[in-house]
Amino acid sequence: MESVRSINKVPTANTAILQIDDRTVTAPELLSLLSQYQLLPKLRQEILIDRAIAPFSCTLEEQEQGCLNFYAQQKLTSDTARQAWLQQQSMTEAQLIEQVTRQLRIEQFKQATWGSKLQSYFLQRKSQLDQVVYSLIRVGDANIARELYFRLQGDEQPFAELAQQYSQGAESRTGGLIGPAPLSTPHPRLAQILRSSQPGHLMPPTRIEDLWIIVRLEQLLPAQLDEPMRQRLLDELFANWLKEQLKPLETVKIAIADPW
């Protein structure tokens, strides 16, 4: 027995249009619940997506392969497991195929809209996509920062040892080592220092907000426009497009059909 079902009759304002377990919901109540649980923005987003992907379609072979990929991702390796999953999600197999097909059409939309622009967008974003591995010490006292810097310059103690002993950040637990991490992750001033540095070069103490930092770039890992990066950028452009489309919601209405 399904736990969620629609009620198939011409609705009026007081007609129950949805039943979830033992709860029936009327049209006005549905709008109120969608608003109360903050689901209206999500619903509107999905409607916008449906409008955008309307011109796109999938072949039967693409649908079948999409379902196989989905089952593999969910580790649904038997018919019994698949049926149990569908029942748990209150979905039919046809609804799952529709969901998988929709995702394929979204990917088609992304590729058709931004596929030819990825190279230029990648170059625009590359400085934030490059990754770095670096060693960092953060202390609150300028004199201690200078003392540690001179010790490191003179090879008196390893960087990891001093970071574990003195650094005031989480990096003290890793011997000061951070990364690989995108250059968009650190504080903008620290990112600027790392961009202008060479691997192995110890930078002198620099104040960033309330702390003094000593940093050494260990490795620069330039971003490559490979397949995972292409997908990441497509997803990013799609998310930016969605954000732009989702302007403040003005009016939402549920229209009740005239039963006469």
CORBEL-V5093 format. One record per residue. N is the residue number from 1. RES is the residue in three letters. PHI is phi in whole degrees, -180 to 180 (NA if undefined). BURIAL is # if it has 9 or more other C-alpha atoms within 8 Angstrom, else .. D_CENTER is the distance of its C-alpha to the mean C-alpha in whole Angstrom. Layout:
n=[N | N]
res=[RES | RES]
phi=[PHI | PHI]
burial=[BURIAL | BURIAL]
d_center=[D_CENTER | D_CENTER]
This chain:
n=[1 | 2 | 3 | 4 | 5 | 6 | 7 | 8 | 9 | 10 | 11 | 12 | 13 | 14 | 15 | 16 | 17 | 18 | 19 | 20 | 21 | 22 | 23 | 24 | 25 | 26 | 27 | 28 | 29 | 30 | 31 | 32 | 33 | 34 | 35 | 36 | 37 | 38 | 39 | 40 | 41 | 42 | 43 | 44 | 45 | 46 | 47 | 48 | 49 | 50 | 51 | 52 | 53 | 54 | 55 | 56 | 57 | 58 | 59 | 60 | 61 | 62 | 63 | 64 | 65 | 66 | 67 | 68 | 69 | 70 | 71 | 72 | 73 | 74 | 75 | 76 | 77 | 78 | 79 | 80 | 81 | 82 | 83 | 84 | 85 | 86 | 87 | 88 | 89 | 90 | 91 | 92 | 93 | 94 | 95 | 96 | 97 | 98 | 99 | 100 | 101 | 102 | 103 | 104 | 105 | 106 | 107 | 108 | 109 | 110 | 111 | 112 | 113 | 114 | 115 | 116 | 117 | 118 | 119 | 120 | 121 | 122 | 123 | 124 | 125 | 126 | 127 | 128 | 129 | 130 | 131 | 132 | 133 | 134 | 135 | 136 | 137 | 138 | 139 | 140 | 141 | 142 | 143 | 144 | 145 | 146 | 147 | 148 | 149 | 150 | 151 | 152 | 153 | 154 | 155 | 156 | 157 | 158 | 159 | 160 | 161 | 162 | 163 | 164 | 165 | 166 | 167 | 168 | 169 | 170 | 171 | 172 | 173 | 174 | 175 | 176 | 177 | 178 | 179 | 180 | 181 | 182 | 183 | 184 | 185 | 186 | 187 | 188 | 189 | 190 | 191 | 192 | 193 | 194 | 195 | 196 | 197 | 198 | 199 | 200 | 201 | 202 | 203 | 204 | 205 | 206 | 207 | 208 | 209 | 210 | 211 | 212 | 213 | 214 | 215 | 216 | 217 | 218 | 219 | 220 | 221 | 222 | 223 | 224 | 225 | 226 | 227 | 228 | 229 | 230 | 231 | 232 | 233 | 234 | 235 | 236 | 237 | 238 | 239 | 240 | 241 | 242 | 243 | 244 | 245 | 246 | 247 | 248 | 249 | 250 | 251 | 252 | 253 | 254 | 255 | 256 | 257 | 258 | 259 | 260]
res=[MET | GLU | SER | VAL | ARG | SER | ILE | ASN | LYS | VAL | PRO | THR | ALA | ASN | THR | ALA | ILE | LEU | GLN | ILE | ASP | ASP | ARG | THR | VAL | THR | ALA | PRO | GLU | LEU | LEU | SER | LEU | LEU | SER | GLN | TYR | GLN | LEU | LEU | PRO | LYS | LEU | ARG | GLN | GLU | ILE | LEU | ILE | ASP | ARG | ALA | ILE | ALA | PRO | PHE | SER | CYS | THR | LEU | GLU | GLU | GLN | GLU | GLN | GLY | CYS | LEU | ASN | PHE | TYR | ALA | GLN | GLN | LYS | LEU | THR | SER | ASP | THR | ALA | ARG | GLN | ALA | TRP | LEU | GLN | GLN | GLN | SER | MET | THR | GLU | ALA | GLN | LEU | ILE | GLU | GLN | VAL | THR | ARG | GLN | LEU | ARG | ILE | GLU | GLN | PHE | LYS | GLN | ALA | THR | TRP | GLY | SER | LYS | LEU | GLN | SER | TYR | PHE | LEU | GLN | ARG | LYS | SER | GLN | LEU | ASP | GLN | VAL | VAL | TYR | SER | LEU | ILE | ARG | VAL | GLY | ASP | ALA | ASN | ILE | ALA | ARG | GLU | LEU | TYR | PHE | ARG | LEU | GLN | GLY | ASP | GLU | GLN | PRO | PHE | ALA | GLU | LEU | ALA | GLN | GLN | TYR | SER | GLN | GLY | ALA | GLU | SER | ARG | THR | GLY | GLY | LEU | ILE | GLY | PRO | ALA | PRO | LEU | SER | THR | PRO | HIS | PRO | ARG | LEU | ALA | GLN | ILE | LEU | ARG | SER | SER | GLN | PRO | GLY | HIS | LEU | MET | PRO | PRO | THR | ARG | ILE | GLU | ASP | LEU | TRP | ILE | ILE | VAL | ARG | LEU | GLU | GLN | LEU | LEU | PRO | ALA | GLN | LEU | ASP | GLU | PRO | MET | ARG | GLN | ARG | LEU | LEU | ASP | GLU | LEU | PHE | ALA | ASN | TRP | LEU | LYS | GLU | GLN | LEU | LYS | PRO | LEU | GLU | THR | VAL | LYS | ILE | ALA | ILE | ALA | ASP | PRO | TRP]
phi=[NA | -74 | -89 | -129 | -152 | -91 | -107 | -91 | -155 | -64 | -83 | -114 | -60 | -102 | -81 | -73 | -110 | -150 | -127 | -123 | 54 | -99 | -102 | -103 | -128 | -88 | -59 | -61 | -65 | -62 | -61 | -63 | -68 | -59 | -70 | -61 | -92 | 58 | -100 | -62 | -59 | -65 | -62 | -63 | -59 | -68 | -66 | -62 | -64 | -58 | -65 | -70 | -92 | -53 | -74 | -102 | -145 | -123 | -78 | -61 | -65 | -65 | -62 | -63 | -67 | -62 | -66 | -61 | -63 | -63 | -61 | -65 | -63 | -87 | 59 | -98 | -93 | -137 | -61 | -62 | -65 | -67 | -65 | -65 | -66 | -61 | -65 | -63 | -89 | 56 | -123 | -96 | -63 | -63 | -67 | -65 | -60 | -63 | -65 | -64 | -62 | -61 | -65 | -63 | -68 | -62 | -65 | -62 | -61 | -58 | -65 | -67 | -84 | -124 | -56 | -77 | -105 | -66 | -61 | -69 | -67 | -61 | -64 | -65 | -97 | -58 | -64 | -90 | -89 | -57 | -111 | -135 | -117 | -147 | -106 | -140 | -126 | -125 | -137 | -93 | -113 | -64 | -65 | -65 | -60 | -66 | -61 | -65 | -61 | -66 | -63 | -68 | -62 | -88 | 54 | -77 | -145 | -67 | -57 | -60 | -67 | -68 | -64 | -64 | -83 | -116 | -66 | -95 | -106 | -64 | -64 | -62 | -80 | -116 | 67 | 85 | -81 | -131 | 113 | -64 | -143 | -62 | -68 | -81 | -80 | -68 | -53 | -52 | -67 | -66 | -60 | -64 | -63 | -65 | -63 | -92 | -98 | -114 | -54 | 91 | -87 | -86 | -88 | -66 | -56 | -133 | -88 | -128 | 57 | -95 | -124 | -102 | -117 | -122 | -134 | -135 | -73 | -95 | -158 | -107 | -117 | -62 | -69 | -122 | -85 | -90 | -63 | -60 | -69 | -59 | -65 | -61 | -71 | -61 | -62 | -67 | -65 | -64 | -63 | -64 | -63 | -60 | -60 | -68 | -71 | -85 | -73 | -51 | -73 | -97 | -141 | -130 | -133 | -108 | -87 | -101 | -67 | -76 | -68 | -99]
burial=[. | . | . | # | . | . | . | . | . | . | # | # | . | . | . | # | # | # | # | # | . | . | . | # | # | # | # | # | . | # | # | . | . | # | # | . | . | . | # | . | . | . | . | # | # | . | . | # | # | . | . | . | # | . | . | . | . | # | . | . | . | . | # | . | . | # | # | . | . | # | # | # | . | . | . | # | . | . | . | . | # | # | . | . | . | # | # | . | . | # | # | . | . | . | . | # | # | . | . | # | # | . | . | # | # | # | . | # | # | # | # | . | . | # | # | . | . | # | . | . | # | # | . | . | . | # | . | # | # | # | # | # | # | # | # | # | # | # | # | . | . | # | . | . | # | # | . | # | # | . | # | # | . | . | . | . | . | . | # | # | # | # | # | # | . | # | # | # | . | . | # | # | . | # | # | # | # | # | . | . | # | # | # | . | . | . | . | . | . | # | # | . | . | # | . | . | # | . | # | . | . | # | . | . | # | . | . | # | . | . | # | # | # | # | # | # | # | # | # | # | . | . | . | . | # | . | . | . | # | # | . | . | # | # | # | . | # | # | . | . | . | # | . | . | . | # | . | . | . | . | . | . | . | . | . | . | . | . | . | .]
d_center=[36 | 32 | 31 | 30 | 32 | 33 | 36 | 38 | 40 | 41 | 39 | 41 | 39 | 40 | 40 | 37 | 34 | 32 | 33 | 31 | 33 | 36 | 34 | 35 | 33 | 35 | 33 | 34 | 32 | 29 | 28 | 29 | 27 | 24 | 24 | 25 | 22 | 20 | 19 | 21 | 18 | 16 | 19 | 19 | 16 | 17 | 20 | 19 | 17 | 20 | 22 | 21 | 21 | 24 | 26 | 24 | 26 | 25 | 28 | 30 | 29 | 25 | 25 | 27 | 25 | 21 | 23 | 24 | 21 | 19 | 22 | 22 | 18 | 19 | 22 | 25 | 28 | 30 | 31 | 32 | 28 | 27 | 29 | 29 | 25 | 26 | 28 | 26 | 23 | 26 | 26 | 28 | 28 | 28 | 25 | 23 | 24 | 23 | 20 | 19 | 21 | 19 | 16 | 18 | 19 | 16 | 16 | 19 | 18 | 16 | 18 | 21 | 20 | 18 | 19 | 22 | 21 | 18 | 21 | 22 | 18 | 18 | 21 | 20 | 17 | 18 | 20 | 16 | 15 | 18 | 18 | 21 | 23 | 25 | 27 | 27 | 30 | 30 | 33 | 34 | 38 | 39 | 42 | 40 | 37 | 40 | 42 | 39 | 38 | 42 | 42 | 39 | 41 | 44 | 42 | 44 | 41 | 37 | 34 | 33 | 36 | 36 | 32 | 32 | 36 | 35 | 31 | 30 | 26 | 24 | 25 | 28 | 27 | 26 | 29 | 28 | 25 | 22 | 19 | 18 | 16 | 15 | 17 | 15 | 15 | 19 | 21 | 21 | 25 | 24 | 22 | 25 | 27 | 25 | 25 | 29 | 30 | 31 | 30 | 33 | 34 | 34 | 33 | 36 | 35 | 33 | 32 | 29 | 29 | 31 | 31 | 32 | 30 | 32 | 29 | 30 | 28 | 28 | 26 | 24 | 22 | 21 | 18 | 20 | 19 | 19 | 17 | 14 | 14 | 15 | 12 | 9 | 11 | 12 | 8 | 8 | 12 | 11 | 9 | 12 | 14 | 13 | 13 | 17 | 18 | 17 | 20 | 22 | 23 | 27 | 29 | 28 | 31 | 32 | 35 | 38 | 40 | 43 | 45 | 48]
